[in-house]
Amino acid sequence: MSAFMSVQSIGKKRLTRLKQSKNHPTPPLDQRGLHGKQPCTPEDWKIKIRQHIRSFPTITSHYSRQINPNKRYLHPNLNIKRMWLLYLGQNEPEEKNKYCTG
């Protein structure tokens, strides 16, 4: 059995699964995506976050001004952590255990 596994480059688990599926004519059901309700960001929070990001001044790139004049960039010293800390400074931390409906 180990020679077969090494020639086919498969492990013990896969071989066991193949043996078990040999007895069943239909393939097993796909169980992906059936893990239940996931926490997500409510719509009003998303709106607040978008407004917060849009509040930062933007600049056009010196190199792509002629090619893409409508493309805007945030300041290079601005990162996610700084934006988050500024957001927390402006808004009260809210309850994080909300779930989306639907």
N, CA, C and O atoms as a GROMACS GRO file, in nm:
protein
  408
    1MET      N    1   0.082  -0.118   0.000
    1MET     CA    2   0.000   0.000   0.000
    1MET      C    3   0.088   0.126   0.000
    1MET      O    4   0.055   0.223  -0.068
    2SER      N    5   0.198   0.126   0.074
    2SER     CA    6   0.283   0.244   0.078
    2SER      C    7   0.350   0.268  -0.057
    2SER      O    8   0.375   0.383  -0.094
    3ALA      N    9   0.381   0.161  -0.131
    3ALA     CA   10   0.439   0.178  -0.264
    3ALA      C   11   0.337   0.246  -0.357
    3ALA      O   12   0.373   0.336  -0.433
    4PHE      N   13   0.211   0.203  -0.351
    4PHE     CA   14   0.106   0.263  -0.432
    4PHE      C   15   0.090   0.411  -0.398
    4PHE      O   16   0.077   0.495  -0.487
    5MET      N   17   0.092   0.443  -0.267
    5MET     CA   18   0.076   0.582  -0.224
    5MET      C   19   0.193   0.668  -0.271
    5MET      O   20   0.173   0.782  -0.313
    6SER      N   21   0.314   0.615  -0.266
    6SER     CA   22   0.428   0.695  -0.309
    6SER      C   23   0.431   0.712  -0.461
    6SER      O   24   0.469   0.818  -0.509
    7VAL      N   25   0.391   0.609  -0.537
    7VAL     CA   26   0.388   0.621  -0.683
    7VAL      C   27   0.282   0.721  -0.726
    7VAL      O   28   0.305   0.801  -0.817
    8GLN      N   29   0.166   0.719  -0.662
    8GLN     CA   30   0.056   0.809  -0.697
    8GLN      C   31   0.066   0.946  -0.629
    8GLN      O   32  -0.010   1.036  -0.661
    9SER      N   33   0.161   0.960  -0.537
    9SER     CA   34   0.181   1.085  -0.461
    9SER      C   35   0.054   1.126  -0.386
    9SER      O   36   0.012   1.241  -0.392
   10ILE      N   37  -0.006   1.031  -0.316
   10ILE     CA   38  -0.124   1.060  -0.235
   10ILE      C   39  -0.097   1.014  -0.092
   10ILE      O   40  -0.011   0.930  -0.067
   11GLY      N   41  -0.172   1.071   0.000
   11GLY     CA   42  -0.157   1.037   0.139
   11GLY      C   43  -0.258   0.932   0.185
   11GLY      O   44  -0.344   0.888   0.109
   12LYS      N   45  -0.243   0.895   0.312
   12LYS     CA   46  -0.330   0.792   0.369
   12LYS      C   47  -0.476   0.837   0.373
   12LYS      O   48  -0.566   0.758   0.345
   13LYS      N   49  -0.500   0.962   0.408
   13LYS     CA   50  -0.638   1.013   0.417
   13LYS      C   51  -0.708   1.006   0.282
   13LYS      O   52  -0.823   0.963   0.273
   14ARG      N   53  -0.637   1.048   0.177
   14ARG     CA   54  -0.698   1.046   0.045
   14ARG      C   55  -0.730   0.904   0.000
   14ARG      O   56  -0.834   0.879  -0.059
   15LEU      N   57  -0.638   0.810   0.030
   15LEU     CA   58  -0.661   0.671  -0.007
   15LEU      C   59  -0.780   0.613   0.068
   15LEU      O   60  -0.860   0.539   0.011
   16THR      N   61  -0.792   0.647   0.196
   16THR     CA   62  -0.906   0.602   0.275
   16THR      C   63  -1.036   0.658   0.218
   16THR      O   64  -1.136   0.586   0.207
   17ARG      N   65  -1.034   0.786   0.181
   17ARG     CA   66  -1.153   0.849   0.124
   17ARG      C   67  -1.191   0.783  -0.010
   17ARG      O   68  -1.309   0.765  -0.038
   18LEU      N   69  -1.091   0.749  -0.090
   18LEU     CA   70  -1.119   0.680  -0.217
   18LEU      C   71  -1.180   0.542  -0.194
   18LEU      O   72  -1.270   0.500  -0.265
   19LYS      N   73  -1.129   0.472  -0.093
   19LYS     CA   74  -1.184   0.340  -0.061
   19LYS      C   75  -1.331   0.352  -0.019
   19LYS      O   76  -1.415   0.272  -0.061
   20GLN      N   77  -1.360   0.451   0.064
   20GLN     CA   78  -1.497   0.469   0.112
   20GLN      C   79  -1.590   0.511  -0.001
   20GLN      O   80  -1.705   0.467  -0.006
   21SER      N   81  -1.542   0.595  -0.092
   21SER     CA   82  -1.628   0.642  -0.201
   21SER      C   83  -1.650   0.534  -0.307
   21SER      O   84  -1.741   0.545  -0.388
   22LYS      N   85  -1.567   0.431  -0.306
   22LYS     CA   86  -1.583   0.320  -0.400
   22LYS      C   87  -1.715   0.247  -0.375
   22LYS      O   88  -1.775   0.194  -0.469
   23ASN      N   89  -1.758   0.243  -0.250
   23ASN     CA   90  -1.882   0.174  -0.213
   23ASN      C   91  -2.007   0.256  -0.245
   23ASN      O   92  -2.117   0.202  -0.250
   24HIS      N   93  -1.991   0.387  -0.268
   24HIS     CA   94  -2.105   0.476  -0.294
   24HIS      C   95  -2.100   0.520  -0.440
   24HIS      O   96  -1.998   0.572  -0.485
   25PRO      N   97  -2.210   0.501  -0.515
   25PRO     CA   98  -2.208   0.538  -0.657
   25PRO      C   99  -2.211   0.689  -0.683
   25PRO      O  100  -2.169   0.734  -0.789
   26THR      N  101  -2.262   0.768  -0.586
   26THR     CA  102  -2.270   0.913  -0.606
   26THR      C  103  -2.159   0.981  -0.527
   26THR      O  104  -2.121   0.932  -0.421
   27PRO      N  105  -2.108   1.093  -0.576
   27PRO     CA  106  -2.004   1.165  -0.503
   27PRO      C  107  -2.062   1.228  -0.377
   27PRO      O  108  -2.183   1.252  -0.370
   28PRO      N  109  -1.978   1.256  -0.278
   28PRO     CA  110  -2.029   1.320  -0.156
   28PRO      C  111  -2.079   1.461  -0.185
   28PRO      O  112  -2.032   1.526  -0.278
   29LEU      N  113  -2.174   1.508  -0.104
   29LEU     CA  114  -2.228   1.642  -0.120
   29LEU      C  115  -2.124   1.746  -0.083
   29LEU      O  116  -2.043   1.725   0.008
   30ASP      N  117  -2.127   1.857  -0.153
   30ASP     CA  118  -2.036   1.967  -0.125
   30ASP      C  119  -2.085   2.039   0.001
   30ASP      O  120  -2.198   2.087   0.004
   31GLN      N  121  -2.002   2.046   0.102
   31GLN     CA  122  -2.041   2.107   0.229
   31GLN      C  123  -1.987   2.249   0.245
   31GLN      O  124  -2.000   2.308   0.352
   32ARG      N  125  -1.926   2.305   0.139
   32ARG     CA  126  -1.871   2.440   0.151
   32ARG      C  127  -1.983   2.543   0.159
   32ARG      O  128  -2.087   2.528   0.094
   33GLY      N  129  -1.962   2.645   0.238
   33GLY     CA  130  -2.058   2.754   0.249
   33GLY      C  131  -2.174   2.724   0.342
   33GLY      O  132  -2.269   2.803   0.346
   34LEU      N  133  -2.172   2.616   0.415
   34LEU     CA  134  -2.284   2.580   0.503
   34LEU      C  135  -2.246   2.595   0.650
   34LEU      O  136  -2.288   2.516   0.734
   35HIS      N  137  -2.167   2.697   0.679
   35HIS     CA  138  -2.118   2.713   0.815
   35HIS      C  139  -2.199   2.811   0.898
   35HIS      O  140  -2.158   2.845   1.010
   36GLY      N  141  -2.309   2.857   0.849
   36GLY     CA  142  -2.397   2.940   0.930
   36GLY      C  143  -2.376   3.088   0.909
   36GLY      O  144  -2.310   3.131   0.814
   37LYS      N  145  -2.434   3.164   0.997
   37LYS     CA  146  -2.434   3.309   0.988
   37LYS      C  147  -2.297   3.366   1.023
   37LYS      O  148  -2.235   3.326   1.122
   38GLN      N  149  -2.249   3.459   0.943
   38GLN     CA  150  -2.120   3.522   0.965
   38GLN      C  151  -2.138   3.667   1.009
   38GLN      O  152  -2.229   3.736   0.961
   39PRO      N  153  -2.053   3.714   1.100
   39PRO     CA  154  -2.062   3.855   1.137
   39PRO      C  155  -2.021   3.942   1.019
   39PRO      O  156  -1.930   3.907   0.943
   40CYS      N  157  -2.086   4.055   1.004
   40CYS     CA  158  -2.050   4.146   0.895
   40CYS      C  159  -2.074   4.288   0.940
   40CYS      O  160  -2.130   4.313   1.047
   41THR      N  161  -2.031   4.380   0.858
   41THR     CA  162  -2.043   4.521   0.890
   41THR      C  163  -2.180   4.572   0.845
   41THR      O  164  -2.214   4.559   0.727
   42PRO      N  165  -2.258   4.630   0.935
   42PRO     CA  166  -2.388   4.685   0.896
   42PRO      C  167  -2.372   4.800   0.796
   42PRO      O  168  -2.267   4.864   0.791
   43GLU      N  169  -2.474   4.825   0.718
   43GLU     CA  170  -2.470   4.925   0.611
   43GLU      C  171  -2.440   5.066   0.663
   43GLU      O  172  -2.365   5.140   0.600
   44ASP      N  173  -2.497   5.103   0.778
   44ASP     CA  174  -2.472   5.238   0.829
   44ASP      C  175  -2.326   5.258   0.867
   44ASP      O  176  -2.273   5.368   0.854
   45TRP      N  177  -2.259   5.152   0.913
   45TRP     CA  178  -2.116   5.159   0.943
   45TRP      C  179  -2.037   5.176   0.814
   45TRP      O  180  -1.942   5.254   0.809
   46LYS      N  181  -2.077   5.103   0.708
   46LYS     CA  182  -2.007   5.113   0.580
   46LYS      C  183  -2.016   5.255   0.525
   46LYS      O  184  -1.919   5.307   0.470
   47ILE      N  185  -2.132   5.317   0.540
   47ILE     CA  186  -2.150   5.454   0.492
   47ILE      C  187  -2.059   5.549   0.569
   47ILE      O  188  -1.994   5.635   0.510
   48LYS      N  189  -2.055   5.534   0.702
   48LYS     CA  190  -1.967   5.617   0.785
   48LYS      C  191  -1.821   5.600   0.746
   48LYS      O  192  -1.747   5.698   0.739
   49ILE      N  193  -1.779   5.477   0.722
   49ILE     CA  194  -1.640   5.449   0.687
   49ILE      C  195  -1.606   5.510   0.552
   49ILE      O  196  -1.499   5.569   0.536
   50ARG      N  197  -1.695   5.496   0.454
   50ARG     CA  198  -1.671   5.557   0.322
   50ARG      C  199  -1.659   5.708   0.332
   50ARG      O  200  -1.572   5.769   0.269
   51GLN      N  201  -1.747   5.770   0.412
   51GLN     CA  202  -1.741   5.915   0.431
   51GLN      C  203  -1.610   5.956   0.496
   51GLN      O  204  -1.551   6.058   0.462
   52HIS      N  205  -1.564   5.874   0.591
   52HIS     CA  206  -1.438   5.902   0.660
   52HIS      C  207  -1.321   5.897   0.561
   52HIS      O  208  -1.234   5.984   0.563
   53ILE      N  209  -1.319   5.796   0.475
   53ILE     CA  210  -1.210   5.783   0.377
   53ILE      C  211  -1.215   5.898   0.278
   53ILE      O  212  -1.110   5.951   0.240
   54ARG      N  213  -1.334   5.938   0.236
   54ARG     CA  214  -1.347   6.049   0.140
   54ARG      C  215  -1.310   6.184   0.203
   54ARG      O  216  -1.286   6.281   0.131
   55SER      N  217  -1.305   6.191   0.335
   55SER     CA  218  -1.271   6.317   0.400
   55SER      C  219  -1.123   6.350   0.390
   55SER      O  220  -1.084   6.464   0.415
   56PHE      N  221  -1.039   6.254   0.355
   56PHE     CA  222  -0.896   6.279   0.343
   56PHE      C  223  -0.865   6.347   0.210
   56PHE      O  224  -0.926   6.315   0.108
   57PRO      N  225  -0.770   6.440   0.211
   57PRO     CA  226  -0.734   6.506   0.084
   57PRO      C  227  -0.664   6.407  -0.010
   57PRO      O  228  -0.590   6.320   0.034
   58THR      N  229  -0.689   6.423  -0.139
   58THR     CA  230  -0.629   6.336  -0.238
   58THR      C  231  -0.540   6.418  -0.332
   58THR      O  232  -0.554   6.539  -0.344
   59ILE      N  233  -0.448   6.348  -0.398
   59ILE     CA  234  -0.359   6.413  -0.494
   59ILE      C  235  -0.356   6.329  -0.621
   59ILE      O  236  -0.389   6.210  -0.619
   60THR      N  237  -0.318   6.391  -0.731
   60THR     CA  238  -0.301   6.316  -0.855
   60THR      C  239  -0.155   6.274  -0.864
   60THR      O  240  -0.067   6.343  -0.812
   61SER      N  241  -0.130   6.164  -0.928
   61SER     CA  242   0.006   6.115  -0.944
   61SER      C  243   0.078   6.198  -1.048
   61SER      O  244   0.022   6.232  -1.152
   62HIS      N  245   0.202   6.231  -1.021
   62HIS     CA  246   0.283   6.308  -1.116
   62HIS      C  247   0.309   6.226  -1.243
   62HIS      O  248   0.316   6.282  -1.352
   63TYR      N  249   0.323   6.095  -1.228
   63TYR     CA  250   0.362   6.010  -1.340
   63TYR      C  251   0.247   5.973  -1.432
   63TYR      O  252   0.269   5.949  -1.550
   64SER      N  253   0.126   5.966  -1.381
   64SER     CA  254   0.014   5.921  -1.465
   64SER      C  255  -0.090   6.029  -1.486
   64SER      O  256  -0.206   5.998  -1.516
   65ARG      N  257  -0.053   6.153  -1.472
   65ARG     CA  258  -0.148   6.263  -1.486
   65ARG      C  259  -0.210   6.270  -1.627
   65ARG      O  260  -0.331   6.291  -1.640
   66GLN      N  261  -0.128   6.251  -1.730
   66GLN     CA  262  -0.179   6.259  -1.866
   66GLN      C  263  -0.260   6.135  -1.902
   66GLN      O  264  -0.360   6.145  -1.973
   67ILE      N  265  -0.217   6.019  -1.854
   67ILE     CA  266  -0.283   5.893  -1.888
   67ILE      C  267  -0.416   5.879  -1.815
   67ILE      O  268  -0.517   5.840  -1.875
   68ASN      N  269  -0.416   5.910  -1.686
   68ASN     CA  270  -0.533   5.886  -1.603
   68ASN      C  271  -0.558   6.009  -1.514
   68ASN      O  272  -0.525   6.006  -1.396
   69PRO      N  273  -0.614   6.116  -1.568
   69PRO     CA  274  -0.627   6.240  -1.490
   69PRO      C  275  -0.729   6.230  -1.375
   69PRO      O  276  -0.723   6.310  -1.282
   70ASN      N  277  -0.822   6.135  -1.381
   70ASN     CA  278  -0.924   6.123  -1.276
   70ASN      C  279  -0.882   6.033  -1.161
   70ASN      O  280  -0.954   6.024  -1.062
   71LYS      N  281  -0.768   5.968  -1.172
   71LYS     CA  282  -0.720   5.878  -1.066
   71LYS      C  283  -0.662   5.963  -0.954
   71LYS      O  284  -0.576   6.048  -0.976
   72ARG      N  285  -0.710   5.938  -0.832
   72ARG     CA  286  -0.666   6.015  -0.715
   72ARG      C  287  -0.602   5.922  -0.614
   72ARG      O  288  -0.639   5.805  -0.604
   73TYR      N  289  -0.506   5.972  -0.541
   73TYR     CA  290  -0.432   5.893  -0.442
   73TYR      C  291  -0.436   5.963  -0.307
   73TYR      O  292  -0.441   6.086  -0.300
   74LEU      N  293  -0.433   5.884  -0.201
   74LEU     CA  294  -0.420   5.938  -0.066
   74LEU      C  295  -0.273   5.968  -0.040
   74LEU      O  296  -0.185   5.919  -0.111
   75HIS      N  297  -0.246   6.047   0.061
   75HIS     CA  298  -0.108   6.082   0.096
   75HIS      C  299  -0.030   5.955   0.130
   75HIS      O  300  -0.085   5.866   0.196
   76PRO      N  301   0.095   5.942   0.088
   76PRO     CA  302   0.172   5.820   0.112
   76PRO      C  303   0.198   5.789   0.260
   76PRO      O  304   0.218   5.673   0.296
   77ASN      N  305   0.197   5.890   0.346
   77ASN     CA  306   0.219   5.865   0.489
   77ASN      C  307   0.094   5.814   0.560
   77ASN      O  308   0.100   5.775   0.676
   78LEU      N  309  -0.016   5.815   0.491
   78LEU     CA  310  -0.143   5.771   0.550
   78LEU      C  311  -0.155   5.620   0.531
   78LEU      O  312  -0.148   5.570   0.418
   79ASN      N  313  -0.175   5.547   0.640
   79ASN     CA  314  -0.192   5.402   0.630
   79ASN      C  315  -0.321   5.361   0.700
   79ASN      O  316  -0.391   5.444   0.759
   80ILE      N  317  -0.352   5.232   0.693
   80ILE     CA  318  -0.477   5.180   0.750
   80ILE      C  319  -0.485   5.206   0.900
   80ILE      O  320  -0.590   5.245   0.951
   81LYS      N  321  -0.376   5.184   0.970
   81LYS     CA  322  -0.376   5.202   1.116
   81LYS      C  323  -0.406   5.348   1.152
   81LYS      O  324  -0.487   5.375   1.241
   82ARG      N  325  -0.340   5.442   1.083
   82ARG     CA  326  -0.364   5.584   1.112
   82ARG      C  327  -0.509   5.622   1.081
   82ARG      O  328  -0.574   5.695   1.156
   83MET      N  329  -0.558   5.571   0.968
   83MET     CA  330  -0.697   5.602   0.932
   83MET      C  331  -0.793   5.546   1.036
   83MET      O  332  -0.892   5.611   1.071
   84TRP      N  333  -0.764   5.426   1.087
   84TRP     CA  334  -0.850   5.364   1.188
   84TRP      C  335  -0.846   5.443   1.318
   84TRP      O  336  -0.951   5.466   1.380
   85LEU      N  337  -0.727   5.485   1.360
   85LEU     CA  338  -0.716   5.563   1.484
   85LEU      C  339  -0.789   5.697   1.470
   85LEU      O  340  -0.853   5.742   1.565
   86LEU      N  341  -0.779   5.760   1.355
   86LEU     CA  342  -0.853   5.885   1.332
   86LEU      C  343  -1.004   5.861   1.332
   86LEU      O  344  -1.080   5.943   1.383
   87TYR      N  345  -1.045   5.748   1.276
   87TYR     CA  346  -1.188   5.714   1.275
   87TYR      C  347  -1.238   5.694   1.417
   87TYR      O  348  -1.345   5.743   1.454
   88LEU      N  349  -1.160   5.622   1.498
   88LEU     CA  350  -1.201   5.600   1.637
   88LEU      C  351  -1.203   5.731   1.716
   88LEU      O  352  -1.284   5.747   1.807
   89GLY      N  353  -1.114   5.824   1.681
   89GLY     CA  354  -1.113   5.954   1.748
   89GLY      C  355  -1.237   6.035   1.716
   89GLY      O  356  -1.283   6.114   1.799
   90GLN      N  357  -1.292   6.017   1.598
   90GLN     CA  358  -1.411   6.093   1.557
   90GLN      C  359  -1.541   6.023   1.593
   90GLN      O  360  -1.642   6.090   1.617
   91ASN      N  361  -1.540   5.891   1.597
   91ASN     CA  362  -1.662   5.815   1.622
   91ASN      C  363  -1.645   5.727   1.745
   91ASN      O  364  -1.536   5.676   1.772
   92GLU      N  365  -1.752   5.710   1.817
   92GLU     CA  366  -1.747   5.623   1.934
   92GLU      C  367  -1.742   5.478   1.888
   92GLU      O  368  -1.812   5.440   1.793
   93PRO      N  369  -1.660   5.396   1.955
   93PRO     CA  370  -1.661   5.253   1.919
   93PRO      C  371  -1.799   5.195   1.946
   93PRO      O  372  -1.857   5.217   2.052
   94GLU      N  373  -1.850   5.122   1.851
   94GLU     CA  374  -1.984   5.067   1.863
   94GLU      C  375  -1.978   4.917   1.888
   94GLU      O  376  -1.871   4.857   1.883
   95GLU      N  377  -2.092   4.860   1.916
   95GLU     CA  378  -2.100   4.717   1.944
   95GLU      C  379  -2.055   4.637   1.822
   95GLU      O  380  -2.101   4.663   1.711
   96LYS      N  381  -1.966   4.542   1.842
   96LYS     CA  382  -1.907   4.469   1.730
   96LYS      C  383  -1.978   4.337   1.703
   96LYS      O  384  -1.947   4.272   1.603
   97ASN      N  385  -2.070   4.294   1.787
   97ASN     CA  386  -2.133   4.162   1.772
   97ASN      C  387  -2.264   4.168   1.694
   97ASN      O  388  -2.358   4.095   1.725
   98LYS      N  389  -2.272   4.253   1.593
   98LYS     CA  390  -2.393   4.261   1.511
   98LYS      C  391  -2.380   4.165   1.394
   98LYS      O  392  -2.270   4.141   1.344
   99TYR      N  393  -2.491   4.111   1.353
   99TYR     CA  394  -2.493   4.019   1.240
   99TYR      C  395  -2.584   4.075   1.132
   99TYR      O  396  -2.684   4.141   1.160
  100CYS      N  397  -2.547   4.048   1.007
  100CYS     CA  398  -2.633   4.089   0.896
  100CYS      C  399  -2.754   3.997   0.889
  100CYS      O  400  -2.745   3.880   0.926
  101THR      N  401  -2.863   4.049   0.844
  101THR     CA  402  -2.981   3.966   0.824
  101THR      C  403  -2.994   3.937   0.678
  101THR      O  404  -2.973   4.025   0.594
  102GLY      N  405  -3.029   3.816   0.646
  102GLY     CA  406  -3.050   3.783   0.507
  102GLY      C  407  -2.956   3.687   0.450
  102GLY      O  408  -2.966   3.654   0.332
   0.00000   0.00000   0.00000
